[in-house]
Amino acid sequence: MGKVAKYRANNVCDLLVRIKKGSGYVELLNVTGFSVPDVTFGSSEMKGLGMIGTLNIPDPSNIEAMESSITTSDDCGDAALLNDPDNVELEMYWAVEKIGTDGSSGYISHRVAIKGKAAVVPGGEKKKGEAAENEHKVATWYFKEEIDGKVITLVDMLAPKCVINGVDRLEKLNKALSR
């Protein structure tokens, strides 16, 4: 049996961001970077008979508010859609180069879908002779991350749904509640 190559990957090769406009999506051409939300679990307190103290444990049914950010070089054209206080829907794509220990190479595809509302309409800092950048913040209630087509993370605050590392953490709770 042949040796299987191990891969090293850390170089983001390119970014693509699309935003919902009407019934379809359009590409945002002036995106210089973005940040996907952290998923932070609130904690639940356990205490009772037989325990020697109180235990705080992460609770996947108690996720704290999430926020995403998109940095643009200017706000002309469709980038203004990031400032919508009613609805912002984004698709973000990037590719990471992978190099195998056997000399092979390829790409790992990443896709993120985000739904939310503009949380901050940026003023941005402008300096003579430098490119202007604006950081748009989106209060996020839906976040889905796929790597090579596999769902890794899915948090839907309104459904409720919580998939972490491909495992539905609320499946049993939702089943118990018949939803």
C-alpha positions in Angstrom: 0.0 0.0 0.0 1.4 3.4 -1.0 2.1 6.2 1.4 -0.7 8.8 1.7 0.5 12.4 1.4 -0.1 14.7 4.3 -1.0 18.3 3.4 0.1 21.6 4.7 -2.3 24.5 4.0 -2.2 28.1 5.1 -2.0 30.4 2.1 -5.3 32.1 1.2 -5.1 32.4 -2.6 -8.1 34.6 -3.4 -11.4 35.9 -2.0 -14.8 36.3 -3.6 -17.8 38.0 -1.9 -21.3 38.1 -3.3 -24.2 40.0 -1.8 -27.9 39.5 -2.3 -29.4 42.2 -4.6 -33.1 41.7 -5.4 -33.7 38.0 -6.2 -30.0 37.1 -7.0 -26.5 37.7 -5.9 -23.9 40.2 -7.3 -20.1 40.2 -6.8 -18.6 42.9 -4.5 -15.5 43.9 -6.4 -13.9 46.1 -3.8 -13.6 43.7 -0.8 -10.1 43.7 0.8 -10.9 41.2 3.6 -13.6 39.8 5.8 -14.1 38.2 9.2 -16.5 35.4 9.9 -18.2 35.3 13.3 -16.9 33.5 16.3 -19.5 31.1 17.8 -19.4 31.6 21.5 -21.4 29.4 23.8 -23.1 30.8 26.9 -22.7 28.7 29.9 -25.1 26.8 32.1 -24.6 26.3 35.8 -24.9 22.8 37.2 -25.0 22.2 41.0 -26.8 19.8 43.2 -26.7 16.8 45.4 -23.5 14.8 45.2 -21.5 17.6 43.6 -18.8 19.3 45.7 -19.3 22.7 43.9 -20.8 24.5 41.0 -19.9 23.6 37.4 -20.2 26.0 34.5 -20.5 24.1 31.2 -20.8 25.4 27.6 -24.4 25.3 26.3 -24.9 24.9 22.6 -28.5 26.0 23.0 -27.3 29.4 24.4 -25.2 31.0 21.7 -24.1 34.6 22.3 -24.6 37.3 19.6 -22.5 36.9 16.5 -21.0 39.6 14.3 -19.3 39.4 10.9 -17.2 42.1 9.2 -16.4 43.0 5.6 -13.7 45.5 4.7 -14.1 47.4 1.4 -11.8 49.8 -0.3 -14.7 52.1 -0.9 -18.5 52.2 -0.7 -19.4 52.9 -4.3 -21.7 50.6 -6.3 -23.1 47.5 -4.6 -21.0 47.8 -1.5 -23.7 50.2 -0.2 -25.9 47.1 0.2 -23.7 46.2 3.3 -25.3 49.2 5.0 -28.9 47.8 4.9 -30.3 47.9 8.4 -33.1 45.4 7.4 -31.3 42.6 5.5 -27.8 41.7 4.5 -27.2 38.3 2.9 -23.6 37.3 1.9 -21.8 34.4 0.3 -18.1 34.4 0.9 -15.7 32.1 -0.9 -11.9 31.6 -0.6 -9.4 29.0 -1.6 -6.5 27.8 0.4 -3.5 26.3 -1.3 -2.4 22.9 0.0 1.0 21.4 -0.6 1.5 17.7 0.0 4.5 16.1 1.6 4.9 14.1 -1.6 5.1 17.3 -3.7 1.5 17.3 -4.9 -0.6 20.5 -4.7 -4.2 21.6 -4.9 -6.8 23.8 -3.3 -9.2 23.6 -0.3 -12.4 25.4 -1.1 -14.2 27.4 1.7 -17.7 28.8 1.5 -19.5 30.9 4.1 -23.1 32.1 4.0 -24.2 34.9 6.3 -27.5 36.5 7.0 -28.0 39.5 9.3 -28.5 43.2 9.4 -26.0 46.1 9.2 -24.8 46.8 12.8 -22.4 49.7 11.9 -22.4 52.0 8.9 -18.8 52.9 8.7 -17.4 56.4 8.4 -13.9 55.1 7.7 -10.6 56.9 8.0 -9.3 58.8 5.0 -5.6 59.8 4.5 -4.1 61.6 1.6 -2.1 59.3 -0.6 -3.5 56.1 1.0 -6.3 53.8 -0.1 -9.5 54.3 1.9 -11.0 51.3 3.7 -14.3 50.9 5.5 -15.1 48.1 7.9 -18.8 47.1 7.7 -20.2 45.1 10.7 -23.1 42.8 10.3 -25.2 41.5 13.3 -25.4 37.9 12.2 -28.2 35.4 13.0 -27.3 32.8 10.3 -23.8 31.5 9.7 -22.9 28.4 7.6 -19.4 27.3 6.8 -18.5 24.6 4.3 -15.0 23.2 3.6 -14.7 21.3 0.4 -18.5 21.0 0.3 -18.9 19.6 3.8 -20.9 21.6 6.4 -18.5 22.3 9.3 -20.4 25.0 11.1 -24.1 26.0 10.9 -25.7 28.3 13.4 -29.3 29.5 12.7 -30.4 31.5 15.7 -34.0 31.6 14.4 -34.4 27.9 13.6 -32.7 26.9 16.1 -29.8 24.9 14.6 -26.3 24.4 15.8 -23.8 22.2 13.9 -20.2 22.3 15.1 -17.5 20.2 13.4 -20.3 18.6 11.3 -22.3 17.4 14.3 -25.8 18.7 15.0 -25.5 19.7 18.7 -29.3 20.5 19.0 -30.7 17.4 17.2 -31.8 15.6 20.3 -33.3 18.8 21.9 -35.2 19.7 18.7 -36.5 16.1 18.5 -37.6 16.2 22.2 -39.5 19.4 21.4 -41.0 18.0 18.2 -39.4 20.6 16.0 
